[in-house]
Amino acid sequence: MGTAALDTGGLHFTFFNVAVFAVAVFLLAGVYSFLKQGLKGAALIVLCLAGLAFAGGVMWL
C-alpha cells in the first residue's frame, strides 16, 4: 500500500510536505499577531522559525 502523494510540476508532494508548509503558514500568522501586539522581538524569533519550517518543506521535496 503506497502513501498518498501528488505529483505536480515535477514535484512530489506528500502529506508531510503539506503539513510542514501548514506549520510555516501558522507561524507566519503568529508573526502578524506578535507585530500587532508590538512584540517585535518575539515576531522576529517566530519569523525565523517560519523560515526554517518553509525551508524544511522545500528541502523535503
N, CA, C and O atoms as a Maestro MAE file, in Angstrom:
{
 s_m_m2io_version
 :::
 2.0.0
}

f_m_ct {
 s_m_title
 :::
 protein
 m_atom[244] {
  # First column is atom index #
  i_m_mmod_type
  r_m_x_coord
  r_m_y_coord
  r_m_z_coord
  i_m_residue_number
  s_m_chain_name
  s_m_pdb_residue_name
  s_m_pdb_atom_name
  i_m_atomic_number
  :::
  1 25 0.848 -1.172 0.000 1 A "MET " " N  " 7
  2 3 0.000 0.000 0.000 1 A "MET " " CA " 6
  3 2 0.896 1.238 0.000 1 A "MET " " C  " 6
  4 15 1.767 1.369 0.860 1 A "MET " " O  " 8
  5 25 0.692 2.140 -0.950 2 A "GLY " " N  " 7
  6 3 1.528 3.328 -1.067 2 A "GLY " " CA " 6
  7 2 0.982 4.489 -0.259 2 A "GLY " " C  " 6
  8 15 -0.134 4.444 0.259 2 A "GLY " " O  " 8
  9 25 1.779 5.506 -0.166 3 A "THR " " N  " 7
  10 3 1.343 6.703 0.548 3 A "THR " " CA " 6
  11 2 0.641 7.643 -0.416 3 A "THR " " C  " 6
  12 15 0.888 7.616 -1.621 3 A "THR " " O  " 8
  13 25 -0.224 8.464 0.122 4 A "ALA " " N  " 7
  14 3 -0.926 9.438 -0.705 4 A "ALA " " CA " 6
  15 2 0.058 10.532 -1.117 4 A "ALA " " C  " 6
  16 15 0.695 11.156 -0.269 4 A "ALA " " O  " 8
  17 25 0.173 10.754 -2.403 5 A "ALA " " N  " 7
  18 3 1.116 11.762 -2.888 5 A "ALA " " CA " 6
  19 2 0.514 12.449 -4.104 5 A "ALA " " C  " 6
  20 15 -0.367 11.909 -4.773 5 A "ALA " " O  " 8
  21 25 1.001 13.633 -4.369 6 A "LEU " " N  " 7
  22 3 0.558 14.426 -5.502 6 A "LEU " " CA " 6
  23 2 1.787 14.856 -6.279 6 A "LEU " " C  " 6
  24 15 2.666 15.533 -5.745 6 A "LEU " " O  " 8
  25 25 1.845 14.461 -7.536 7 A "ASP " " N  " 7
  26 3 2.955 14.868 -8.391 7 A "ASP " " CA " 6
  27 2 2.500 16.040 -9.253 7 A "ASP " " C  " 6
  28 15 1.665 15.882 -10.143 7 A "ASP " " O  " 8
  29 25 3.060 17.221 -8.977 8 A "THR " " N  " 7
  30 3 2.679 18.425 -9.699 8 A "THR " " CA " 6
  31 2 3.932 19.163 -10.127 8 A "THR " " C  " 6
  32 15 4.784 19.484 -9.298 8 A "THR " " O  " 8
  33 25 4.044 19.428 -11.398 9 A "GLY " " N  " 7
  34 3 5.170 20.199 -11.900 9 A "GLY " " CA " 6
  35 2 6.518 19.574 -11.604 9 A "GLY " " C  " 6
  36 15 7.501 20.288 -11.406 9 A "GLY " " O  " 8
  37 25 6.579 18.263 -11.572 10 A "GLY " " N  " 7
  38 3 7.832 17.577 -11.296 10 A "GLY " " CA " 6
  39 2 8.170 17.493 -9.816 10 A "GLY " " C  " 6
  40 15 9.235 16.992 -9.455 10 A "GLY " " O  " 8
  41 25 7.281 17.975 -8.952 11 A "LEU " " N  " 7
  42 3 7.497 17.915 -7.508 11 A "LEU " " CA " 6
  43 2 6.610 16.839 -6.908 11 A "LEU " " C  " 6
  44 15 5.482 16.629 -7.355 11 A "LEU " " O  " 8
  45 25 7.120 16.165 -5.902 12 A "HIS " " N  " 7
  46 3 6.417 15.050 -5.262 12 A "HIS " " CA " 6
  47 2 5.932 15.502 -3.890 12 A "HIS " " C  " 6
  48 15 6.677 15.449 -2.911 12 A "HIS " " O  " 8
  49 25 4.663 15.953 -3.825 13 A "PHE " " N  " 7
  50 3 4.085 16.414 -2.569 13 A "PHE " " CA " 6
  51 2 3.514 15.241 -1.798 13 A "PHE " " C  " 6
  52 15 2.771 14.429 -2.350 13 A "PHE " " O  " 8
  53 25 3.858 15.151 -0.527 14 A "THR " " N  " 7
  54 3 3.293 14.135 0.355 14 A "THR " " CA " 6
  55 2 2.550 14.844 1.483 14 A "THR " " C  " 6
  56 15 2.550 16.071 1.573 14 A "THR " " O  " 8
  57 25 1.923 14.051 2.333 15 A "PHE " " N  " 7
  58 3 1.226 14.637 3.474 15 A "PHE " " CA " 6
  59 2 2.201 15.402 4.359 15 A "PHE " " C  " 6
  60 15 1.855 16.454 4.897 15 A "PHE " " O  " 8
  61 25 3.420 14.882 4.514 16 A "PHE " " N  " 7
  62 3 4.407 15.542 5.364 16 A "PHE " " CA " 6
  63 2 4.784 16.915 4.810 16 A "PHE " " C  " 6
  64 15 4.898 17.877 5.570 16 A "PHE " " O  " 8
  65 25 4.977 17.016 3.500 17 A "ASN " " N  " 7
  66 3 5.300 18.313 2.887 17 A "ASN " " CA " 6
  67 2 4.207 19.336 3.166 17 A "ASN " " C  " 6
  68 15 4.486 20.461 3.580 17 A "ASN " " O  " 8
  69 25 2.980 18.940 2.939 18 A "VAL " " N  " 7
  70 3 1.858 19.856 3.123 18 A "VAL " " CA " 6
  71 2 1.740 20.254 4.590 18 A "VAL " " C  " 6
  72 15 1.440 21.408 4.895 18 A "VAL " " O  " 8
  73 25 1.972 19.307 5.502 19 A "ALA " " N  " 7
  74 3 1.911 19.610 6.933 19 A "ALA " " CA " 6
  75 2 3.001 20.601 7.336 19 A "ALA " " C  " 6
  76 15 2.747 21.497 8.141 19 A "ALA " " O  " 8
  77 25 4.208 20.454 6.792 20 A "VAL " " N  " 7
  78 3 5.296 21.373 7.121 20 A "VAL " " CA " 6
  79 2 4.986 22.770 6.591 20 A "VAL " " C  " 6
  80 15 5.239 23.759 7.278 20 A "VAL " " O  " 8
  81 25 4.441 22.862 5.381 21 A "PHE " " N  " 7
  82 3 4.065 24.164 4.848 21 A "PHE " " CA " 6
  83 2 2.929 24.783 5.669 21 A "PHE " " C  " 6
  84 15 2.888 26.001 5.846 21 A "PHE " " O  " 8
  85 25 2.010 23.955 6.169 22 A "ALA " " N  " 7
  86 3 0.923 24.457 7.014 22 A "ALA " " CA " 6
  87 2 1.483 25.017 8.320 22 A "ALA " " C  " 6
  88 15 0.994 26.033 8.814 22 A "ALA " " O  " 8
  89 25 2.493 24.373 8.880 23 A "VAL " " N  " 7
  90 3 3.129 24.884 10.097 23 A "VAL " " CA " 6
  91 2 3.782 26.234 9.810 23 A "VAL " " C  " 6
  92 15 3.707 27.146 10.634 23 A "VAL " " O  " 8
  93 25 4.418 26.368 8.652 24 A "ALA " " N  " 7
  94 3 5.041 27.633 8.286 24 A "ALA " " CA " 6
  95 2 3.998 28.743 8.178 24 A "ALA " " C  " 6
  96 15 4.239 29.862 8.632 24 A "ALA " " O  " 8
  97 25 2.855 28.451 7.590 25 A "VAL " " N  " 7
  98 3 1.782 29.453 7.465 25 A "VAL " " CA " 6
  99 2 1.232 29.804 8.844 25 A "VAL " " C  " 6
  100 15 0.943 30.968 9.120 25 A "VAL " " O  " 8
  101 25 1.087 28.804 9.706 26 A "PHE " " N  " 7
  102 3 0.622 29.042 11.066 26 A "PHE " " CA " 6
  103 2 1.588 29.962 11.818 26 A "PHE " " C  " 6
  104 15 1.160 30.868 12.534 26 A "PHE " " O  " 8
  105 25 2.883 29.724 11.652 27 A "LEU " " N  " 7
  106 3 3.878 30.564 12.307 27 A "LEU " " CA " 6
  107 2 3.861 31.987 11.751 27 A "LEU " " C  " 6
  108 15 4.068 32.947 12.493 27 A "LEU " " O  " 8
  109 25 3.616 32.124 10.447 28 A "LEU " " N  " 7
  110 3 3.508 33.473 9.867 28 A "LEU " " CA " 6
  111 2 2.310 34.225 10.440 28 A "LEU " " C  " 6
  112 15 2.365 35.442 10.615 28 A "LEU " " O  " 8
  113 25 1.235 33.508 10.732 29 A "ALA " " N  " 7
  114 3 0.092 34.147 11.391 29 A "ALA " " CA " 6
  115 2 0.492 34.611 12.792 29 A "ALA " " C  " 6
  116 15 0.031 35.653 13.259 29 A "ALA " " O  " 8
  117 25 1.338 33.848 13.452 30 A "GLY " " N  " 7
  118 3 1.850 34.259 14.754 30 A "GLY " " CA " 6
  119 2 2.718 35.503 14.662 30 A "GLY " " C  " 6
  120 15 2.679 36.358 15.546 30 A "GLY " " O  " 8
  121 25 3.503 35.606 13.592 31 A "VAL " " N  " 7
  122 3 4.318 36.801 13.380 31 A "VAL " " CA " 6
  123 2 3.413 38.026 13.272 31 A "VAL " " C  " 6
  124 15 3.681 39.057 13.889 31 A "VAL " " O  " 8
  125 25 2.365 37.914 12.507 32 A "TYR " " N  " 7
  126 3 1.420 39.024 12.360 32 A "TYR " " CA " 6
  127 2 0.809 39.392 13.708 32 A "TYR " " C  " 6
  128 15 0.685 40.570 14.043 32 A "TYR " " O  " 8
  129 25 0.433 38.382 14.471 33 A "SER " " N  " 7
  130 3 -0.169 38.629 15.777 33 A "SER " " CA " 6
  131 2 0.808 39.329 16.717 33 A "SER " " C  " 6
  132 15 0.434 40.277 17.407 33 A "SER " " O  " 8
  133 25 2.057 38.867 16.746 34 A "PHE " " N  " 7
  134 3 3.051 39.490 17.615 34 A "PHE " " CA " 6
  135 2 3.343 40.928 17.192 34 A "PHE " " C  " 6
  136 15 3.505 41.806 18.040 34 A "PHE " " O  " 8
  137 25 3.411 41.169 15.886 35 A "LEU " " N  " 7
  138 3 3.647 42.532 15.405 35 A "LEU " " CA " 6
  139 2 2.486 43.455 15.776 35 A "LEU " " C  " 6
  140 15 2.688 44.621 16.116 35 A "LEU " " O  " 8
  141 25 1.278 42.917 15.705 36 A "LYS " " N  " 7
  142 3 0.102 43.708 16.046 36 A "LYS " " CA " 6
  143 2 0.110 44.090 17.531 36 A "LYS " " C  " 6
  144 15 -0.379 45.153 17.912 36 A "LYS " " O  " 8
  145 25 0.678 43.201 18.365 37 A "GLN " " N  " 7
  146 3 0.762 43.471 19.800 37 A "GLN " " CA " 6
  147 2 1.990 44.309 20.154 37 A "GLN " " C  " 6
  148 15 2.129 44.740 21.298 37 A "GLN " " O  " 8
  149 25 2.872 44.543 19.199 38 A "GLY " " N  " 7
  150 3 4.056 45.341 19.447 38 A "GLY " " CA " 6
  151 2 5.242 44.555 19.971 38 A "GLY " " C  " 6
  152 15 6.196 45.145 20.477 38 A "GLY " " O  " 8
  153 25 5.202 43.244 19.862 39 A "LEU " " N  " 7
  154 3 6.285 42.386 20.352 39 A "LEU " " CA " 6
  155 2 7.218 42.056 19.193 39 A "LEU " " C  " 6
  156 15 7.140 40.970 18.618 39 A "LEU " " O  " 8
  157 25 8.093 42.985 18.852 40 A "LYS " " N  " 7
  158 3 8.945 42.830 17.677 40 A "LYS " " CA " 6
  159 2 9.980 41.720 17.850 40 A "LYS " " C  " 6
  160 15 10.297 41.018 16.889 40 A "LYS " " O  " 8
  161 25 10.507 41.553 19.057 41 A "GLY " " N  " 7
  162 3 11.499 40.504 19.301 41 A "GLY " " CA " 6
  163 2 10.911 39.120 19.123 41 A "GLY " " C  " 6
  164 15 11.519 38.251 18.499 41 A "GLY " " O  " 8
  165 25 9.721 38.919 19.675 42 A "ALA " " N  " 7
  166 3 9.047 37.627 19.534 42 A "ALA " " CA " 6
  167 2 8.677 37.377 18.074 42 A "ALA " " C  " 6
  168 15 8.769 36.248 17.591 42 A "ALA " " O  " 8
  169 25 8.262 38.427 17.376 43 A "ALA " " N  " 7
  170 3 7.906 38.286 15.966 43 A "ALA " " CA " 6
  171 2 9.115 37.876 15.143 43 A "ALA " " C  " 6
  172 15 8.996 37.068 14.221 43 A "ALA " " O  " 8
  173 25 10.269 38.421 15.465 44 A "LEU " " N  " 7
  174 3 11.488 38.069 14.738 44 A "LEU " " CA " 6
  175 2 11.870 36.606 14.972 44 A "LEU " " C  " 6
  176 15 12.278 35.909 14.043 44 A "LEU " " O  " 8
  177 25 11.735 36.152 16.204 45 A "ILE " " N  " 7
  178 3 12.044 34.748 16.517 45 A "ILE " " CA " 6
  179 2 11.089 33.812 15.783 45 A "ILE " " C  " 6
  180 15 11.520 32.818 15.199 45 A "ILE " " O  " 8
  181 25 9.808 34.124 15.811 46 A "VAL " " N  " 7
  182 3 8.822 33.271 15.141 46 A "VAL " " CA " 6
  183 2 9.004 33.334 13.632 46 A "VAL " " C  " 6
  184 15 8.769 32.342 12.942 46 A "VAL " " O  " 8
  185 25 9.419 34.487 13.106 47 A "LEU " " N  " 7
  186 3 9.689 34.591 11.673 47 A "LEU " " CA " 6
  187 2 10.847 33.683 11.273 47 A "LEU " " C  " 6
  188 15 10.805 33.048 10.220 47 A "LEU " " O  " 8
  189 25 11.870 33.621 12.101 48 A "CYS " " N  " 7
  190 3 12.989 32.708 11.830 48 A "CYS " " CA " 6
  191 2 12.525 31.258 11.850 48 A "CYS " " C  " 6
  192 15 12.934 30.463 11.004 48 A "CYS " " O  " 8
  193 25 11.675 30.912 12.808 49 A "LEU " " N  " 7
  194 3 11.143 29.548 12.864 49 A "LEU " " CA " 6
  195 2 10.280 29.232 11.640 49 A "LEU " " C  " 6
  196 15 10.319 28.117 11.120 49 A "LEU " " O  " 8
  197 25 9.504 30.213 11.184 50 A "ALA " " N  " 7
  198 3 8.687 30.009 9.985 50 A "ALA " " CA " 6
  199 2 9.578 29.802 8.767 50 A "ALA " " C  " 6
  200 15 9.284 28.962 7.916 50 A "ALA " " O  " 8
  201 25 10.660 30.560 8.681 51 A "GLY " " N  " 7
  202 3 11.606 30.375 7.578 51 A "GLY " " CA " 6
  203 2 12.246 28.997 7.603 51 A "GLY " " C  " 6
  204 15 12.418 28.373 6.556 51 A "GLY " " O  " 8
  205 25 12.597 28.517 8.784 52 A "LEU " " N  " 7
  206 3 13.159 27.165 8.898 52 A "LEU " " CA " 6
  207 2 12.138 26.105 8.499 52 A "LEU " " C  " 6
  208 15 12.485 25.135 7.825 52 A "LEU " " O  " 8
  209 25 10.884 26.282 8.907 53 A "ALA " " N  " 7
  210 3 9.845 25.317 8.544 53 A "ALA " " CA " 6
  211 2 9.624 25.309 7.034 53 A "ALA " " C  " 6
  212 15 9.489 24.245 6.430 53 A "ALA " " O  " 8
  213 25 9.588 26.489 6.429 54 A "PHE " " N  " 7
  214 3 9.404 26.566 4.983 54 A "PHE " " CA " 6
  215 2 10.588 25.940 4.248 54 A "PHE " " C  " 6
  216 15 10.404 25.200 3.282 54 A "PHE " " O  " 8
  217 25 11.807 26.241 4.711 55 A "ALA " " N  " 7
  218 3 12.997 25.663 4.089 55 A "ALA " " CA " 6
  219 2 13.005 24.152 4.244 55 A "ALA " " C  " 6
  220 15 13.407 23.438 3.326 55 A "ALA " " O  " 8
  221 25 12.565 23.657 5.395 56 A "GLY " " N  " 7
  222 3 12.489 22.208 5.593 56 A "GLY " " CA " 6
  223 2 11.499 21.564 4.638 56 A "GLY " " C  " 6
  224 15 11.752 20.478 4.117 56 A "GLY " " O  " 8
  225 25 10.375 22.225 4.407 57 A "GLY " " N  " 7
  226 3 9.398 21.689 3.460 57 A "GLY " " CA " 6
  227 2 9.921 21.678 2.038 57 A "GLY " " C  " 6
  228 15 9.670 20.735 1.288 57 A "GLY " " O  " 8
  229 25 10.649 22.722 1.663 58 A "VAL " " N  " 7
  230 3 11.243 22.771 0.321 58 A "VAL " " CA " 6
  231 2 12.334 21.721 0.156 58 A "VAL " " C  " 6
  232 15 12.420 21.068 -0.884 58 A "VAL " " O  " 8
  233 25 13.161 21.559 1.172 59 A "MET " " N  " 7
  234 3 14.241 20.590 1.085 59 A "MET " " CA " 6
  235 2 13.715 19.154 1.047 59 A "MET " " C  " 6
  236 15 14.355 18.273 0.472 59 A "MET " " O  " 8
  237 25 12.554 18.917 1.655 60 A "TRP " " N  " 7
  238 3 11.976 17.574 1.671 60 A "TRP " " CA " 6
  239 2 11.438 17.198 0.303 60 A "TRP " " C  " 6
  240 15 11.305 16.013 -0.001 60 A "TRP " " O  " 8
  241 25 11.118 18.204 -0.547 61 A "LEU " " N  " 7
  242 3 10.624 17.912 -1.890 61 A "LEU " " CA " 6
  243 2 11.739 17.249 -2.628 61 A "LEU " " C  " 6
  244 15 11.582 16.896 -3.796 61 A "LEU " " O  " 8
  :::
 }
 m_bond[243] {
  # First column is bond index #
  i_m_from
  i_m_to
  i_m_order
  :::
  1 1 2 1
  2 2 3 1
  3 3 4 2
  4 3 5 1
  5 5 6 1
  6 6 7 1
  7 7 8 2
  8 7 9 1
  9 9 10 1
  10 10 11 1
  11 11 12 2
  12 11 13 1
  13 13 14 1
  14 14 15 1
  15 15 16 2
  16 15 17 1
  17 17 18 1
  18 18 19 1
  19 19 20 2
  20 19 21 1
  21 21 22 1
  22 22 23 1
  23 23 24 2
  24 23 25 1
  25 25 26 1
  26 26 27 1
  27 27 28 2
  28 27 29 1
  29 29 30 1
  30 30 31 1
  31 31 32 2
  32 31 33 1
  33 33 34 1
  34 34 35 1
  35 35 36 2
  36 35 37 1
  37 37 38 1
  38 38 39 1
  39 39 40 2
  40 39 41 1
  41 41 42 1
  42 42 43 1
  43 43 44 2
  44 43 45 1
  45 45 46 1
  46 46 47 1
  47 47 48 2
  48 47 49 1
  49 49 50 1
  50 50 51 1
  51 51 52 2
  52 51 53 1
  53 53 54 1
  54 54 55 1
  55 55 56 2
  56 55 57 1
  57 57 58 1
  58 58 59 1
  59 59 60 2
  60 59 61 1
  61 61 62 1
  62 62 63 1
  63 63 64 2
  64 63 65 1
  65 65 66 1
  66 66 67 1
  67 67 68 2
  68 67 69 1
  69 69 70 1
  70 70 71 1
  71 71 72 2
  72 71 73 1
  73 73 74 1
  74 74 75 1
  75 75 76 2
  76 75 77 1
  77 77 78 1
  78 78 79 1
  79 79 80 2
  80 79 81 1
  81 81 82 1
  82 82 83 1
  83 83 84 2
  84 83 85 1
  85 85 86 1
  86 86 87 1
  87 87 88 2
  88 87 89 1
  89 89 90 1
  90 90 91 1
  91 91 92 2
  92 91 93 1
  93 93 94 1
  94 94 95 1
  95 95 96 2
  96 95 97 1
  97 97 98 1
  98 98 99 1
  99 99 100 2
  100 99 101 1
  101 101 102 1
  102 102 103 1
  103 103 104 2
  104 103 105 1
  105 105 106 1
  106 106 107 1
  107 107 108 2
  108 107 109 1
  109 109 110 1
  110 110 111 1
  111 111 112 2
  112 111 113 1
  113 113 114 1
  114 114 115 1
  115 115 116 2
  116 115 117 1
  117 117 118 1
  118 118 119 1
  119 119 120 2
  120 119 121 1
  121 121 122 1
  122 122 123 1
  123 123 124 2
  124 123 125 1
  125 125 126 1
  126 126 127 1
  127 127 128 2
  128 127 129 1
  129 129 130 1
  130 130 131 1
  131 131 132 2
  132 131 133 1
  133 133 134 1
  134 134 135 1
  135 135 136 2
  136 135 137 1
  137 137 138 1
  138 138 139 1
  139 139 140 2
  140 139 141 1
  141 141 142 1
  142 142 143 1
  143 143 144 2
  144 143 145 1
  145 145 146 1
  146 146 147 1
  147 147 148 2
  148 147 149 1
  149 149 150 1
  150 150 151 1
  151 151 152 2
  152 151 153 1
  153 153 154 1
  154 154 155 1
  155 155 156 2
  156 155 157 1
  157 157 158 1
  158 158 159 1
  159 159 160 2
  160 159 161 1
  161 161 162 1
  162 162 163 1
  163 163 164 2
  164 163 165 1
  165 165 166 1
  166 166 167 1
  167 167 168 2
  168 167 169 1
  169 169 170 1
  170 170 171 1
  171 171 172 2
  172 171 173 1
  173 173 174 1
  174 174 175 1
  175 175 176 2
  176 175 177 1
  177 177 178 1
  178 178 179 1
  179 179 180 2
  180 179 181 1
  181 181 182 1
  182 182 183 1
  183 183 184 2
  184 183 185 1
  185 185 186 1
  186 186 187 1
  187 187 188 2
  188 187 189 1
  189 189 190 1
  190 190 191 1
  191 191 192 2
  192 191 193 1
  193 193 194 1
  194 194 195 1
  195 195 196 2
  196 195 197 1
  197 197 198 1
  198 198 199 1
  199 199 200 2
  200 199 201 1
  201 201 202 1
  202 202 203 1
  203 203 204 2
  204 203 205 1
  205 205 206 1
  206 206 207 1
  207 207 208 2
  208 207 209 1
  209 209 210 1
  210 210 211 1
  211 211 212 2
  212 211 213 1
  213 213 214 1
  214 214 215 1
  215 215 216 2
  216 215 217 1
  217 217 218 1
  218 218 219 1
  219 219 220 2
  220 219 221 1
  221 221 222 1
  222 222 223 1
  223 223 224 2
  224 223 225 1
  225 225 226 1
  226 226 227 1
  227 227 228 2
  228 227 229 1
  229 229 230 1
  230 230 231 1
  231 231 232 2
  232 231 233 1
  233 233 234 1
  234 234 235 1
  235 235 236 2
  236 235 237 1
  237 237 238 1
  238 238 239 1
  239 239 240 2
  240 239 241 1
  241 241 242 1
  242 242 243 1
  243 243 244 2
  :::
 }
}
